Amino acid sequence: MIRLFSTIFKIALGSLITGVILTKLNLSAEQILLEVGMTPDKVMAILERWVTWAIPNLVLGSMVIVPVWLVVYLFRPPRG
């Protein structure tokens, strides 16, 4: 669990440092998106489309995976 928090902290710190550097270079997220041919509205539309596709598939998959995991977990031999 500590490794997970450590990784999240490192990613956040790296993102913060990168953001400061890009700000000092007078670059914004919108400018970078325009350079690659995207707009903030287009990015949001893509993210929304991805979420509307992913959520039903995650729920459907978890309806199979979670019960199987629970049965395997319950019938595992005890540790120690």
Buried (B, 14 or more C-beta within 10 A) or exposed (E): EEEEEEEEEEEEEEEEEEEEEBEEEEEEEEEEBEEEEEEEEEEEEEEEEEEEEEEEEEEEEEEEEEEEEEEEEEEEEEEE
